[in-house]
């Protein structure tokens, strides 16, 4: 776990496993934050004849439960596209449904709706909101451009590609400006967008600098993505 400062708050980035992203822990709120779980994505595609292994929800929830144990978090904020569609909770197989039920009963759980699950409702347990402000920081699915309020969001699935020792490495990352963070997609069946894609850089404007953040070996690695011209 790697601590860093964001908008006068201590935050902690959890290291993922391999190419899998970690989560964000907010000690002041005793809260774990994740984005873009896309639960039941495989079953969604199966309905159209694209057969994928039906274990994505179980894998994602197992990793999420591990992050809760690692941090001791008492709250979870899930920042949108929690299910691949609003009917996703109805397709959970019994094991995954039991895992999710245990988590939402044990924790103060808030689902922020996204573009994939705008009508999620209460079927998944917990509390469902369009967005929420906690300690002056807005929690929403997609970053609002041209705002200066502190903000945590997801939506873009940012990933960084770098060359290290002659090898091309691709890692999920958090993208940060001075007042806003875009979290990586946490779900097992989620792709990614280049962290320096114009859509991501534009969503974080106005900014002085935008960096990709990757926790590695108990330190925070910052990769510059964009700097405002002098």
N, C-alpha and C positions, 0 to 999 in steps of 0.2 A: 504494500500500500504506500502511495506516494502523496504526501501532503503538498498543497500549494494554496496561495491566496487568490481569492476572486471576489471583487467588490467588497473588500473588508471582511470577508468570511473565510474561515478555513474550510477548504474542500480536500477530499482525498480521492485520487484515482486508483482504482484497483487494477492490478495487472491481469490480463487475460491469460488464456492458455493457448499457445501456438498462435494461430491467426485469429482466434476468437477474442473479441473485445472484453474488457472488464466493465465495471460500472463506476458510478460516481457516488461517494458517500459524503454526506453533509453532517458533520458532528454536532453542530449547534441544534439541528432539528432531529438528530438521531435517525436520519432518513437515508435510504438507498434510492438512487435515481437511475432509471434505465429508459431506453427509448427503442421503439420499433422492434418489439418482440415478434410481431407477425405470427402469432400462434395460429395453428391450423392452416398454414399456407399449403402444406402438402395435400390435405383433404380438399381444399378449395380447388386445386388443380386437378385432383382425381375426378372431380365432377365433370371436367371437360375432356377426360380421357388421357390426361398427362399424368401417368402414374409415378409417384415419388414415394420413397420410404416413409411410412406414416408415423414417424417417431420424432418429428421436429419439435412438437410441443413438449413432449417428455424431456428431451435434451435441454431445451431452453429453460424449463422450469427447474430442472435439476441444477443447472448452473446458477440460476437465480437464488435458489434455496441455499446453495453453497456460499454465495456472496452475502446473504443475510447472516449465515452462521459466522462468516469471517469477520464481519463488522459488528455484529450484535445489534443491527438496526431494528428499531421498533416501528418504523414507518417505511412505506414504499410509495414513491411517485413514479408512475409509468407514463412516459410522455408521448402517448399517441401511437397509432397503428399497432395497438396492443394485440389485436387479432387481424388476420389478413382481410376479414370482412366482418360486418356487424353480426352475422349469424354464426360466427366461429364458435362461441361457447356451446352451441347446441351440438357441435360435431366432436367435441372432446371425447376421446375414448376413456373408459372408466378410470384407468390408472392416472392419466394426466388430470382428469377432472378432480380426482381425489387429492392430488398434489396441490392443485390450485385452490381448492376449497380449504385445505389445511393452512395454506399460506395466508389467504385473505381473512380467515377467522383469527389467526394468531397475530396479525399485524394491522396497523392502521393503514389501509391500502386505498390509494386514490388512482383511478384511471383517468388520464387526460385523453379525450377522444382525438382521433386523427382523421385524415382524409380516407383511410381504408375502413375505419370503424366509427363513422359519425353517429350511429344510432346504437351504440353498444349497450347502453342502459345498465340495468342491475343484474343481468343474467350471469355475469362473471363474479359476482360478489363485490365487496368493497363499495366505494363511492365513485360515481362517474361524473366528471365535469368537463366543460369545454376548455377552461383554463383556470389557473389559480395563482394568486400572489402570496408568497410566503416570505416574511422578513424583508419585504421590499423587492423581492426577486420574482419576476413573472415566470411561471411554468406553463409552457404551451407546446403544441406539437411542432409548428413551423415558425421559424424566426420571422418577426415582422420587420421589414426593411424600414429605414428612415426613422427609427426610434432610438432613444438613448437610455431607456430604463434598463436596469439589469434584467437578464433573461437567460433561461435555460430551455433548450428545445432539442428536437431530433430531426426527423423527416428525410434528411439528405443522405444518410448512411455514409459519412465521409471515410475515405481510405487514403492512405499515403503510400506512394511507391518511391523507394529509395534504392540506391546501389551501395552495397556494403561488401567490401572484400571481393569485388567482382561478381557478386550475386545480386539479382534484382529481388528485393523484398517488398511485399505488399502487406500492410497492416491497417486494421481499423484504427481510427484515431479520433480524438476530440479536436474540434476547431474552435479557437478562442480569439476574441477581440478583447478590448479593455473591459467591456461590460457584458459580454454575451458569450455563451458556450453552446456549441452544437455537439450533442453526444453521438457516438457511433451507434449503429444498429446492433442490438444485443441478441436478436433472434438467430436460431441455428440455420435458417434457410433465407438469409438476406444477402443480397449483393452489396455493391458499394459504388460510390461516385468519387472521382478524384477530388481530394481535399482542396485543390486550387481551382476547381471548376468555377467559371464565372457565376453560376447560379448560387454557389455557396458564398463566394466573396461578396457578391452583390447583396445577399440577404443580411450580411453583417455590417453593412454601411449604415451610418457613417462610422469610420474607425480610423485610428492612426496606424495600427499594425494588426495583422492577422497571422496567427501561428497554428501549426498542427502540434498537438500534445500527445506524447506517447510515454506511458510509464514503463521503465525498463530497468531491471536490476536495482530496484529501490531508489531510482532517481527519475526525475522528469526531464525528458528530452523534448526540446522545442525546435521545430523546423519552420523557419520563416516562409510564409506563403505570399504575403503582400505587404507592402509598405507605402504609406501615403507619400506622394512626391513632395519634396521640399519646396 
